[in-house]
């Protein structure tokens, strides 16, 4: 809480604004006076922020020059936090008052130009999410659908109706921490009305890590939506959510990949039309959606590549084919029209979103392999390249990563390591041997 001195410049005021004073106190030995005329500080050309002191406390005003009327237009924007703590809504700090004044000025400029002002009615987090997703869709972002699902199930039920101006750091922190301690949502069939959950064993550190990683991802969506609202002048300040920090060191998941034997068993267990998709995933590392959208014209056997035109990052890439990949893609596209899909279901129709889950689960069950998803096929591709010494940059290019950071995070530990090779070659065994001969012969 702060008070203002009429004889202090705003530069001195800004420097002393961190100290707290009660009404009637002094700043720099200069008594604070109460008067009807505000003390004004120029913010921008034609815009000023005013402070009016009275017996009950201070109030903020904004003033702008109206060229048509050749006069000033004033607007009360809130109380000063010199008696009561600021809440960012009705009681404003100095920085909040500046932001509110500029927001009012922009609204007035829009109104004078014949546009609807931005700040009309309460603006909730659900509104912020709507505008944020719409902006991403206009830019062609590929991850909007999954983020919308997170918003519908994990954000809107608790925070959707909260006005952005009334969000607090404490509330966001409680929501984020509670999110990490909830059971896992189970994917339901299309059209299902009840969202089901699966109990999580929180005594397992890996489960705790995974739930915290999910909570961090959802928090990232909330922050991105609120940042978009702030930059669109729908929020006065951004300190509220910037203070909410994600859980640390929870994203380093151990990558699951299939061994050679598991991959072979899985392929044998697949139905023929689906087997082609699984083979293509193992041969290219492509995502399910990238393969199901692939057309015959994108397969270039002369260049020994396939052209992935629509990817998650919205950037096309060329994926090099191994000898086996060239043979298989040559067989799959032979005699097909250039605009035909390379992969179709057994009824001849293209594969649709999420149709890979059930046949993959059935094949994994028959092959007696646990925890298999289509993304694990992609990890299998990257992992086996890394274990054979392929540079991280090459793997990143094949998988469509923007740089090597994600690639190194998942696969660097699998790459041949000079230090490990030297240790294994030089450290004596001191005659230490297992008590049983049962087990793998590492000679």
N, C-alpha and C positions, 0 to 999 in steps of 0.2 A: 504494500500500500504506500502511496506516494503523494506528496503535495508539491505544488509549483510556486516558484517565486516570480513575481512580476518583473523583478529587476535582473533576472538571470537570462542569459542568452540560451537558446535551445541547445547550442553545443555544450554549454556547461550543464544544462539540464540532462542531456543524454548521458553525460559522464557520471552524473550523480544519481542516475535513476535506479541503481541497484539497491540503494539504502532505503529503509522503511521509516515513515514518519506518520504521526497522527495529525489530525486536523488541528491547526493552530500552532504547530511546531514551526521551526525555522530551518531554512536551508542556507548554509553559508552565512549565518548570522543576519540574513535578510528576512524580515517578517513577511509571511504570506498574507496577502490582503484578500478580502472578499469584495467583489464588485460585479456589476452587471455586464460590463463590457468584457468579452473574452480576450485572452492572450492568444495571438495567432502565430503559427509557424507555417511558412511556405513549404509545401511538399513538392509540387510540380507547377509548371506555368499555368496560372489561373486557378490553382487548387491550394487551399490552406487548411490546416488542422487547428481547431480552437479549443482552449481550455477556459471554462467559466467556473469561478470559485464562488461558492455561497456557504451559508452556515451549515447546511446539511451535508456538504461535500462538493466534489467537483463533477462537472459533466463535460463530455466531448461534443464538439460540433465540427462539421465540415462546411467549407465555403468555397464556392466556385464562381467565376466571373461569367455572366451571361451577356454575350456581345450584343444580342438583339435588344435586350432591355437596357443595356449599359448600366447594369447594377449587379450586385452580388446576390446569390441564392444560398441560403444557409439550411443545414439539415442537422438535427440532433441525432447522434449515433450511439449514445450510451453513457453510462456513468463511469467515472474515473475510479480506479482502485486505490483511492487514498483513505477510504474509511473501511470498505469491505474488500475481501480478496476477489480478484478477478475470476470470472467464470468463462470468459471468451464470448459471451452472448449478450448479456445486459451490462455487465461490469467489465470494462476493458483496460488492459495495460496500454502503455504508450505505443508499443509496436502493433498491438492488435487494433488500436484506434487508427493508426496510420493505414493499415491494410483495409479497414472498414471504410475509411474516407476514400481511398482510391477505388474500392469496389463500387461505392455509391456514385462516384464520378463517372466510371465506365458505364454504369446503368443509365445515367442521365445522358451520356453521349449516344448510347444506343437508342434511347427513347427519342432524342431529338432527330436522329437519322431515320426514324420510322420503324425501328425494330423493337421486338419485345424485350424488355429488360431481363437480364439473366436471373437476378435474385427475386423470383416471384414465388411466394408461398414457401412452406417448409421444404427443405431439400434433404432427403434421407439418404442413408447408405445404399438402400435399394436403388434410388435414383442415380447415385454415383456409379454403382455397378452397371446399370443399364447404359449410361452414357459412355462409360469406359469400354464396355464390350462393343458398342456400336462403333466407336472410334477405331478399335482394333480390326473390326470387320471391314471397315472402309479401307484400311491399309493392307488387307489381305492376310491377316494373321491366321495361322492354321490351328492354333491351340485354343480357340475361343470356346469350342463346344465342350471340351473337358472342364475348362475353367467355369463355364456356366453351371455345369453339374455340381462342382464344388460349392458355388455360390448358393444354389438352390437347397443343398442338403446341409451345409455346414456354416453358412454365413447369414443368409436371410432369416431363418427361423428365430434367431436371437437378436441380430443387430439390424436387420433390414429396415425396421420402422423407426430406428433411432435417427434423429436429425444429425447431420454432419456437424453442425455448430454445437451440438450438445454432447458429442462423443468425448470421453475422457480417457486419459492414458490408463488409469486404473481399470476401467471397464474393459478396454481392449486387452490388457494383460490378463485379466481373469478369464476372459473368453479364450484367449490363446492357450493358456495353461490347462484349462478345462478340456479343450479340444484334444490335447495330447493324452488325456486320461480316459478317453471314451473308447467303447468297443468299435470294432471295424465295421463299416458299412459293407453289405453284401450286394453284389450286382443283381438287379432284379430284371425280370422280363419286361419287354416294352409294353407300356400301358398299365403296369402294376401301380396300385395306389399306395400301398404300404411299403415303407422303406425298412428292410430287415437288417439286423446287425449280427455280428459273430463275436462271441466273447474272446477277449484277448488275455493271455497269460502275462501279466505285468511283472512276474518274477523272472521272466526271460529278458535279459538285457537287449537282445536283438529286437524283440517286440517293442520295448520301450523306445529304442532308437528309431524304429520304423514309424511309430505313432508320432513321435516328435518331428520327424522329417515331414510327415504329412501335415502336421500343424503349421510348420514353417512355410510349406508351399501355399497353404490357404491364407496365411498371414500375408504372404507376398501379393496375393490377389487383392486383398483388402487395401494394402498400402498403395498398390498401383492405381486402384480406383480412386482412392482419396487424393493421391498426388495429381491425378488427372483433373479431379474436381478443383483442387487448389490452383492449378495452372489455368483453369478455365474461369477463375474468380468465383467459384461456387463455395469456397471455404476461405475463411479469413486467415487462419494460421495453419501451419503444418507440423508444429512442434508436438502436438498431441500424439500422433501415430509414429513420428520419428523416434520417440523415446521408447517405443515397444520393440525390444530386441528379440531376434529369433533364438531358438535353442542352439547351442554351439556343438560342433563336432558330431552331427547326427546324420550327415549325408554320405559318409564313407561306407556304403553298403558293400558287402562281399558279393562280387558278381557271380551269379550262377550260370554255368555253361555246361553243355553236354559233352561227355567224352566221345571218342570215336565209336566205341561200342554202343553207347546209348543212342547216338544219332542213327546208327544203322538199324537198331531195333525199332526206333520210332518210325523210320521210313517204311519198314516192312509192315508195321501195324496200321499204316494210313490207308484209307480208301484212295483209289487211283487218282481221281481228279484233285483231291486234296493233297495227295502225295506230291504232285507237281509243285504246288505252292510251297510245301515244306522244303523240297529239294532246292527250289529257287532261293528261298530265304537262307539256306545253308551255303549256297554257292555265291551269293551276292551281298548278304547282310542287309538287304532292303527290308523296310517295314511292310507290314501287311497291306496297308493302304497304297503304298507305292507300287507293290506288285499287282494288286487287283485293278489299278488304273492303267497298268502298262499296256501299250498298244504294240502291234507287230512292227509298225514303222519305227519304233524306238529301239529295236534290236538291230545293231549294225555288226554283222558277222565279219565284214571285211576289216573293220577297225577293232573287232573283238571286244566290243563294249555294248552296254545298254544305256540309254539316255533316260534318266529319271527326271521328268519335266516338272512334276508336282511333288514337292517334298514338304516336310514339316516346317523347315525354315524358309519355304517359299523360294528357294534357290535351286535351279536345276543342276544336275551333276552327271558325269559319265562314270559308270562303274565298269572297271576292267573285268573281263571274264577269264577264268582259268581254262585249261584245255577241256576239263569236264564240263564247265559252264558253257563253252562254245558248242560242244556236242549236244548238250541237252536243249539249249535254246534253239539251235538249228533244227532239232527234231520238233520242238513245240510250235515253231512258226512256219514250218514247211507247208506250203500250199494254202496258207491263210491270207486273207485280204489285208492290206496295209493298215486299215482302220479297225481291224478286229482286235478284241482283247486277247492277250496271250494266254491268260488263265480264266477258265470258266468252270462253273459247277457241272456236275454230271448231267444236268438237264440242259446244258448249253448256255445258260444265262450267266451274266457276270456275278462275281461274288459281291456281297453287300457288307456294310460295316458290321463288325462284331460276329459275323457268321463263322469265323475261324475258331471260336472258343470251344464250342461243343465237339466238333470232330477232333480237335487237338486233344481235348481232355479224354475222349474215348480212346484215341490211339495211345496216349500216354498210359492209360490204365491197362490196356492190352499188353503194352511193352513193359509194364511194371516199372515205370519211371515217375517220380514224384516232382511236383513243383515245376511244371512245364508250361510256358506261355509262348506266344509268338515272338515276344521281345527277347526271350531267352535264346531263340534261334539266332537272332541278331547278335546277342552277346557271344554265342558260340562261334560265330564267324570271326568277330573281333578278337576273341580270346585265343583262338588257334593261330591266327596271323601273328599276334604278339608273341606267343610261345615259340614261334618259328623265326623270331628275330626281325620281323617286318617293322620298319621305322614307324613311330607314332604318327608322323605327318602323313604317311601313305594310308594308314588305317583311318585317320580322321577324314581324309579326302574320300575314301571309299564309303564311309558311313555317313558322310554329309555333315560332319561337325564343323562349326564355324572356325575353330582353331583346335589346338591339341590339348587344351585344358581338360575337357570332358573325356577325351580319349585316354590321357594319362591317368586320370582319376580312376577309370575302370580297368585299364589293361596294363599300365606300366609295371605293376608288381609281377606280372606274368612273363615279362620280357627277359631274355637271357641277361644275367647281371655279371659284369666283370668281377666285382668283389666276391660274389658268391662262388663263381667258377674258380677263382684263385684259392679261396678257403678250402673248397672241396678237394682241390688238387694237391694241397700242401699240408693240411692238418693231419698228423698221424692218428691212428686209431688206438694206440696204446694197448693193443691186444683185446680191446673191448668188443664183445660179440654177444648177440642175443642168446638167451639160455635155450631157446628152442629153434630148431631149423625150419619150423613152420613159418611161412610168410614169403614175401617177394624176394627173389635173389637179385640184389642191387649191383652185383658184379658186372 
